[in-house]
């Protein structure tokens, strides 16, 4: 069994989720069940899938959950862009979040590559 808390990609994605929760608290109230909810779900899906994958018995199963986490990161990336275009997020804050997402995606890709090259 792997300990998901020991993976730096989990730590980074957890922090990204916390940042998203703080930021979306200031979104318009009429977005509570729209973009706010979607961003919270897609951001939390990243560390959640890493954690769930760590509980699996094989690298192949772990990889499958990492791919889902990667997809959620892509989803969040678009939602940040949309939020910036709608002026819900200031440009500087949005760019910082996009950098965080990019870093998480690179780390996920690296871990996926490492696991698939072992097979």
N, C-alpha and C positions, 0 to 999 in steps of 0.2 A: 504494500500500500504506500502510496506517495502522500506526503504532507503538502497540500496545496499552498499553505502559508509560507512555505520555503521557496516558492517560485517567485522571482522578482516580477514576472509578468502578472501574476495574481496581485501582488502589492500595488503595482502601477495601475492596473485596471480597477482595483478597489478604490484607490485615491481618485481616479477619474470619475467613478460613480459618485463618490462623496461630493466632488466638485459640481457635478451635474445636478445633484439634489439641491445644493445651496443655490446655484444659479437659477434653476427653474422655479424656485420659490418666488421669484420676482416677475415671472411671466404673467401676462394678463390672465385674470381669473377665468375668462371664457375659454382658455386653453387647458384648463385643469384636466379635462377628460380627453383632450386632443394631443397636441404636441408635447405638453408637459408629461403626460402619462407615457407616451411613446418613448420619450428620451430617457425617462427613469427606467422603463422596462428594458430598452436596448442596452443602456449602460450597465445595469445590474446583471444582465444576461452574460456579459463577458466574464467577470470573475466567478459567477455562478457555474457556468459551463466548465471553466478550468477546475473548480472545486469538484464538480460531479465527475469529470473525467479522471481526476486523481483517484477516485474511489473504484475505478474499473481495474480489472486484472491484467489487461494486456495493453501494449503500446498502441495497437490498432484501435482499440476502443477509446483510449485516451485521445488519440489523434482525431477521432470522429468528433469528440466534444470540442477540441481545439478549433476545428473547422467551423463549428457552429458559433463559437466565440468570435472567430474572425468575421463571420457574416454579420454578427451583431455589431462589431466595430465599424464595419462598412455602413450599416444602417444608421448608427449614431453619427458617423461622419456627415452623412447627408442631412440629418436632422439639425446638426449644428450649422451647416451652410444655410439651410432654410431659415433657421432662427436668426441668423445674421442678416439675411436678405429681408426678413420681416421686421428687422430692427428690435428684436427681443433681446439680442446679445450685442454688446458693443464690439466693434471690430477687433480691438486688442484682446479682449477676453475670448472672443471666438477663435482667433488665431492661436492663442495659448491652448485652448481645448483641442483644436485640430492637430497641434503638435503632439499633444498627449496621445491622441488617438493614433497618429502615425507611429509613434514610438511603440505603443502596445501592439499594433499590427506587425511591425518589424520583429518584435520579440516573439509573437505567436508564430510567425512564419519561420523564424529560426528554430523554435522548439519543434514545430511540425517537421521541418527538414531533418533535424537531428533524429527524431523518432522514426521517420520513414527510411532514413539511410541505414538504420540498424537492421531493418527487415531483410 
